[in-house]
Amino acid sequence: MTRRELARWARQPGQLVVNLVFPVMLLLMFGYLVGGGRGVNGDYLDYLMPGLLALTMAFGLEGTLLAVTRDLDKGVVDRFRSMPMADGAVLAGRSAADMLQSALGLAVLIAVGHALGWRVHGGFPAFLGALGLLLLLRFAMLWIGIHLALVAGRPELVQAVQILVWPVGFLSNAFAAPGSMPGWLGTAVEWNPLSHTATAVRDLLGGPGGEAGHVGPAVVWPLALLAVFLPLAVRRFARLSR
């Protein structure tokens, strides 16, 4: 099932390219066109990169949503039902392919950031820990996306579901420090799981805006989301495939 999903990259490379280029466009736009970052003490690129890495883990679910709803809409899932495989194999293959794409996206964005002058100030173990937190967030967001796709059921409804992702992404500390925002907004931003991951990654990589004590919430929040949405997605898929 994972190999089937990866084969789509060769047949439809456009979606993969868009997913890889979009975070780079955000990096260039906020790093050079907007730039400056409100309330950031230190180099803005060092603040922006961890936030954008975390934001990338929340965005880019369009491919997952479309792939799942397309299989449902075209009856591909019905054909899978006649094959000797577990119900969860379809979703597991989809998630594995998505995680590989996410790792590739992180590598591309890190390479571009390095070319622009961004440097990791923490050690290699801290760097690996930061990557682990980012991929854990992605894994949680992925299963939220799978569940929403199963609820939507049709590709036409994916756009409406996508609108839910944008407020979660931008209502975070990815681009600006919460202290520079109105009190109520800053509080909401600090509660965002994406903000915890971004702050923890900044702390591990030695960038401005990093605070100790956020690694725990950056682990607990994704695990809590997984505990809710992974069983919901598997149960929903099992009902649809009966």
C-alpha positions in Angstrom: 0.0 0.0 0.0 2.9 2.4 0.7 4.4 1.5 -2.6 1.1 2.3 -4.3 1.0 5.7 -2.8 4.6 6.4 -3.7 3.9 5.4 -7.3 1.6 8.4 -7.5 4.6 10.7 -7.1 5.9 9.5 -10.4 2.5 9.7 -12.1 1.5 13.1 -10.6 4.7 14.9 -9.6 2.9 18.3 -9.6 1.3 17.8 -6.2 4.6 16.7 -4.7 6.4 19.7 -6.2 3.8 22.1 -4.8 4.0 20.6 -1.3 7.8 21.0 -1.4 7.9 24.5 -2.9 5.1 26.1 -0.8 7.1 26.1 2.5 10.1 27.5 0.6 7.9 30.3 -0.7 6.7 31.1 2.8 10.3 31.2 4.0 11.4 33.6 1.3 8.2 35.7 1.8 8.4 36.1 5.5 12.2 36.2 5.7 12.7 38.9 3.1 9.4 40.5 2.0 7.7 40.7 5.4 10.6 40.0 7.7 11.4 41.6 11.0 9.1 39.5 13.2 7.2 41.4 15.9 8.6 40.9 19.4 11.5 38.8 18.3 14.8 39.3 20.1 17.7 38.2 17.9 18.1 37.2 14.3 14.6 36.8 12.7 15.7 34.0 10.4 16.8 31.9 13.5 13.3 32.5 14.9 11.5 32.0 11.7 13.0 28.7 10.6 11.9 26.5 13.5 8.4 28.1 13.4 8.2 27.4 9.7 9.4 23.8 10.1 6.6 23.3 12.6 4.1 25.1 10.3 5.1 22.8 7.4 4.1 19.8 9.5 0.6 21.2 9.8 0.2 22.2 6.2 0.4 20.1 3.1 -2.4 17.7 4.1 -4.1 18.4 0.8 -2.5 15.4 -0.8 -3.6 13.1 2.0 -7.2 14.5 1.9 -7.5 14.2 -1.8 -6.0 10.7 -2.0 -8.3 9.3 0.6 -11.4 10.9 -0.7 -10.5 10.0 -4.3 -10.2 6.3 -3.4 -13.5 6.4 -1.6 -15.2 8.3 -4.5 -13.9 6.0 -7.2 -14.6 2.8 -5.4 -11.0 1.8 -5.0 -11.7 0.9 -1.3 -14.4 -1.5 -2.4 -11.8 -3.4 -4.6 -9.4 -3.5 -1.6 -12.1 -5.2 0.4 -11.9 -8.3 -1.8 -8.2 -8.6 -1.2 -6.6 -10.4 1.7 -5.5 -7.4 3.7 -6.4 -5.8 7.0 -8.6 -2.7 7.0 -5.9 -0.7 8.6 -3.4 -1.5 5.8 -4.8 1.1 3.5 -4.5 3.9 6.0 -1.1 2.7 7.2 0.2 2.7 3.7 -1.1 6.2 3.1 0.4 7.5 6.4 3.8 5.9 5.7 4.0 7.5 2.2 2.9 10.9 3.7 5.6 10.7 6.4 8.3 10.0 3.8 7.1 13.1 1.9 7.2 15.1 5.1 10.7 14.0 5.8 11.7 15.0 2.3 10.0 18.4 2.8 11.9 19.0 6.0 15.2 18.2 4.2 14.4 20.6 1.4 13.4 23.4 3.7 16.4 22.9 6.0 18.7 23.0 2.9 17.2 26.2 1.7 17.4 27.8 5.1 21.0 26.8 5.4 21.7 28.4 2.0 20.1 31.6 3.3 22.4 31.7 6.3 20.4 29.8 9.0 22.5 27.7 11.2 21.7 25.1 13.9 23.3 26.3 17.2 22.5 23.1 19.2 24.4 19.8 19.0 23.5 16.9 16.7 21.5 15.0 19.4 19.4 18.2 19.9 18.9 18.5 16.1 17.7 14.9 15.9 15.3 15.5 18.9 13.9 18.6 17.1 13.3 16.5 13.9 11.6 13.9 16.1 9.2 16.5 17.6 8.4 17.8 14.1 7.6 14.4 12.6 5.6 13.5 15.7 3.5 16.6 15.1 3.1 15.7 11.5 2.0 12.2 12.3 -0.7 13.5 14.6 -1.8 16.1 12.0 -1.8 13.3 9.3 -4.3 11.2 11.2 -6.5 14.2 11.8 -6.4 14.8 8.1 -7.3 11.2 7.3 -10.2 11.3 9.7 -11.5 14.5 8.2 -11.2 13.1 4.7 -13.2 10.0 5.7 -15.8 12.3 7.1 -15.9 14.5 4.0 -16.1 11.4 1.8 -15.8 13.3 -1.6 -13.0 15.3 -3.2 -15.3 18.2 -3.7 -15.6 18.8 0.1 -11.8 18.7 0.7 -11.5 22.5 0.1 -14.0 23.2 2.9 -12.0 20.9 5.2 -8.7 22.6 4.3 -10.0 25.9 5.6 -9.9 24.4 9.1 -6.1 23.9 8.9 -5.2 27.5 8.1 -6.4 29.1 11.3 -4.6 26.5 13.3 -1.4 27.1 11.4 -1.3 30.9 11.5 -2.8 31.2 15.0 0.7 30.2 16.3 4.0 31.7 17.2 5.5 30.6 13.8 6.0 34.2 12.6 5.8 36.5 15.6 6.2 36.3 19.4 3.0 36.0 21.4 4.2 38.8 23.7 3.7 41.3 20.8 0.1 40.3 20.4 -3.0 41.4 22.2 -3.4 39.5 25.5 -6.3 37.3 24.5 -4.7 36.4 21.2 -1.3 35.7 22.7 -2.9 33.3 25.2 -4.7 31.5 22.4 -1.4 31.3 20.4 0.5 29.9 23.4 -2.1 27.1 23.8 -1.7 26.0 20.2 0.1 22.6 20.0 2.0 23.9 17.0 3.4 26.8 19.1 4.6 24.3 21.7 6.5 22.3 19.0 7.9 25.5 17.5 9.1 26.8 20.9 10.6 23.4 21.8 12.4 23.2 18.4 13.8 26.8 18.9 15.1 25.8 22.3 16.7 22.6 21.0 18.3 24.4 18.1 19.5 27.3 20.2 17.4 30.0 18.4 15.7 33.1 19.8 12.3 32.5 21.3 13.2 29.1 22.7 12.1 28.2 26.2 12.8 25.2 28.3 9.9 23.2 29.4 8.1 23.0 26.1 9.5 19.6 25.0 7.0 17.8 27.3 3.9 19.6 25.8 5.3 19.2 22.3 5.2 15.4 22.9 2.0 15.2 25.0 -0.2 17.2 22.6 0.5 15.1 19.4 0.1 11.9 21.4 -3.2 13.1 22.8 -4.4 14.0 19.3 -3.3 10.6 18.0 -5.1 8.9 20.9 -8.3 10.6 19.7 -8.1 10.7 15.9 -6.2 7.5 15.0 -8.9 5.2 16.5 -11.7 7.5 15.0 -10.1 7.2 11.6 -9.7 3.4 11.7 -13.2 3.0 13.0 -14.7 5.3 10.4 -12.8 3.5 7.6 -13.9 0.1 8.9 -17.6 1.3 8.7 -17.1 2.7 5.2 -15.5 -0.5 3.9 -18.3 -2.8 5.1 
